[in-house]
């Protein structure tokens, strides 16, 4: 892959896929965005280009679906997931997929819902209000974990298939 080109078709393709995944109808919090925050640096191996892909897709899709007050909290949580995954996610296997799915989804859930509680008017600013905020967000958390596991596992299985097909092609 030529990372020195000014406009790399691979980057554009990934950004388009991620934007499309956020603007088409889908269950709440069931998108590949957290999975992409976990995996983008695994494939691109360049922090700057990885962040351009991740946040480029977020900015474009947010401009289409609408901006909101808590956008900086969402972006911060994705940035944290990106860096934590970059440090700890060195091997792509089922065990790491499950561990990263739970950790990344939890980070996203804890940070974004804390932001909803802190900056919004829906919940009283007390421990009970914070607990209520997290409790009412649990159905979204289920979708977040399910989508992250689904997309990370799908990418893993596709890679295994591609490796097997390429191996058979060279073996013949």
C-alpha positions as a printed NumPy array, in Angstrom:
array([[  0.   ,   0.   ,   0.   ],
       [  1.412,   3.377,  -0.969],
       [  0.931,   5.55 ,   2.101],
       [  2.775,   8.447,   0.474],
       [  0.117,   9.123,  -2.136],
       [ -1.942,  12.224,  -1.429],
       [ -5.291,  10.47 ,  -1.869],
       [ -5.139,   6.754,  -1.215],
       [ -8.116,   4.803,  -2.637],
       [ -7.997,   2.361,   0.295],
       [ -8.511,   5.18 ,   2.808],
       [-11.348,   6.656,   0.793],
       [-13.025,   3.242,   0.464],
       [-12.864,   2.569,   4.221],
       [-14.17 ,   6.058,   5.046],
       [-17.081,   5.598,   2.624],
       [-17.96 ,   2.213,   4.156],
       [-17.87 ,   3.638,   7.692],
       [-19.926,   6.705,   6.735],
       [-22.448,   4.514,   4.958],
       [-22.703,   2.224,   8.012],
       [-23.727,   5.167,  10.181],
       [-26.251,   6.767,   7.817],
       [-28.2  ,   3.67 ,   6.763],
       [-30.991,   2.512,   9.092],
       [-29.594,   0.317,  11.868],
       [-30.386,  -0.615,  15.453],
       [-29.142,   2.02 ,  17.934],
       [-25.395,   1.737,  18.577],
       [-25.003,  -1.122,  16.076],
       [-22.27 ,   0.195,  13.794],
       [-18.661,  -0.828,  13.048],
       [-17.22 ,   2.414,  14.468],
       [-15.841,   0.955,  17.711],
       [-14.518,  -2.067,  15.81 ],
       [-12.796,   0.309,  13.403],
       [-11.275,   2.233,  16.319],
       [ -9.879,  -1.086,  17.558],
       [ -8.644,  -2.416,  14.203],
       [ -7.75 ,   0.523,  12.001],
       [ -4.193,   0.768,  13.266],
       [ -3.803,  -2.999,  13.043],
       [ -4.235,  -2.711,   9.273],
       [ -2.85 ,   0.723,   8.459],
       [  0.05 ,   0.8  ,  10.97 ],
       [  0.307,   4.562,  10.831],
       [ -1.349,   6.606,  13.586],
       [ -1.957,   9.677,  11.438],
       [ -3.612,   7.794,   8.579],
       [ -5.516,   5.599,  11.03 ],
       [ -6.925,   8.65 ,  12.806],
       [ -7.801,  10.277,   9.473],
       [ -9.825,   7.187,   8.547],
       [-11.551,   6.951,  11.934],
       [-12.352,  10.609,  12.478],
       [-12.814,  11.431,   8.809],
       [-15.655,   8.931,   8.691],
       [-17.096,  10.257,  11.951],
       [-16.985,  13.906,  10.881],
       [-18.516,  13.24 ,   7.463],
       [-21.297,  11.054,   8.858],
       [-21.981,  13.489,  11.725],
       [-22.359,  16.293,   9.196],
       [-24.922,  14.136,   7.38 ],
       [-26.888,  12.776,  10.369],
       [-26.495,  15.862,  12.51 ],
       [-24.165,  17.339,  15.08 ],
       [-24.937,  17.159,  18.796],
       [-23.664,  18.654,  22.026],
       [-21.897,  15.505,  23.198],
       [-19.93 ,  14.939,  20.017],
       [-16.6  ,  15.743,  21.651],
       [-17.252,  13.081,  24.299],
       [-17.956,  10.461,  21.63 ],
       [-14.785,  11.452,  19.759],
       [-12.752,  11.394,  22.973],
       [-13.983,   7.888,  23.811],
       [-13.076,   6.671,  20.297],
       [ -9.641,   8.261,  20.588],
       [ -9.089,   6.521,  23.923],
       [-10.247,   3.195,  22.458],
       [ -7.917,   3.725,  19.495],
       [ -4.873,   4.298,  21.704],
       [ -5.651,   1.543,  24.212],
       [ -6.212,  -0.931,  21.378],
       [ -3.035,   0.238,  19.687],
       [ -1.085,  -0.603,  22.844],
       [ -2.729,  -3.913,  23.789],
       [ -4.18 ,  -5.383,  20.574],
       [ -1.109,  -6.899,  18.93 ],
       [ -2.542, -10.217,  17.749],
       [ -5.78 , -10.79 ,  15.868],
       [ -7.428, -13.883,  17.35 ],
       [-10.786, -14.799,  18.894],
       [ -9.605, -14.281,  22.487],
       [ -8.35 , -10.755,  21.766],
       [-11.474,  -9.953,  19.771],
       [-13.701, -10.838,  22.72 ],
       [-11.509,  -9.036,  25.262],
       [-11.234,  -5.915,  23.103],
       [-14.946,  -5.939,  22.326],
       [-15.841,  -5.927,  26.013],
       [-13.18 ,  -3.383,  27.029],
       [-13.812,  -1.014,  24.108],
       [-17.593,  -1.185,  24.427],
       [-17.301,  -0.573,  28.175],
       [-15.052,   2.453,  27.658],
       [-17.512,   3.88 ,  25.14 ],
       [-20.5  ,   3.176,  27.411],
       [-18.918,   4.63 ,  30.557],
       [-17.52 ,   7.783,  28.962],
       [-20.435,   8.694,  26.688],
       [-23.112,   8.082,  29.31 ],
       [-21.152,  10.006,  31.901],
       [-21.139,  12.842,  29.376],
       [-24.903,  12.534,  28.892],
       [-25.404,  12.734,  32.661],
       [-22.928,  15.568,  33.166],
       [-23.947,  17.794,  30.267],
       [-27.617,  16.967,  29.792],
       [-30.854,  17.875,  31.538],
       [-32.411,  14.395,  31.493],
       [-30.958,  13.243,  34.812],
       [-30.536,  14.956,  38.16 ],
       [-26.955,  15.779,  39.074],
       [-26.659,  13.244,  41.876],
       [-25.432,   9.7  ,  42.345],
       [-29.012,   8.489,  41.792],
       [-29.189,  10.468,  38.553],
       [-25.906,   8.96 ,  37.348],
       [-27.056,   5.44 ,  38.23 ],
       [-30.356,   6.095,  36.436],
       [-28.476,   7.332,  33.365],
       [-26.337,   4.188,  33.197],
       [-29.302,   1.912,  33.933],
       [-31.447,   3.368,  31.153],
       [-28.511,   3.098,  28.726],
       [-28.019,  -0.66 ,  29.244],
       [-30.035,  -1.665,  26.12 ],
       [-27.682,   0.519,  24.054],
       [-24.7  ,  -1.139,  25.75 ],
       [-25.967,  -4.563,  24.639],
       [-26.069,  -3.341,  21.031],
       [-22.625,  -1.786,  21.36 ],
       [-21.058,  -5.028,  22.584],
       [-22.974,  -7.124,  20.04 ],
       [-21.971,  -4.904,  17.121],
       [-18.335,  -4.719,  18.192],
       [-18.105,  -8.506,  18.541],
       [-19.985,  -8.972,  15.258],
       [-17.792,  -6.611,  13.223],
       [-14.467,  -7.657,  14.762],
       [-15.321, -11.348,  14.309],
       [-16.535, -10.775,  10.738],
       [-13.308,  -9.032,   9.808],
       [-11.299, -11.803,  11.464],
       [-13.18 , -14.54 ,   9.586],
       [-12.823, -12.692,   6.278],
       [ -9.06 , -12.431,   6.867],
       [ -8.838, -16.148,   7.669],
       [-10.752, -16.947,   4.48 ],
       [ -8.54 , -14.678,   2.366],
       [ -5.372, -16.207,   3.852],
       [ -6.671, -19.729,   3.217],
       [ -7.657, -18.926,  -0.378],
       [ -4.316, -17.248,  -1.073],
       [ -2.42 , -20.127,   0.541],
       [ -4.272, -22.671,  -1.631],
       [ -3.64 , -20.542,  -4.708],
       [  0.117, -20.539,  -4.09 ],
       [  0.176, -24.207,  -3.072],
       [ -1.364, -25.444,  -6.359]])
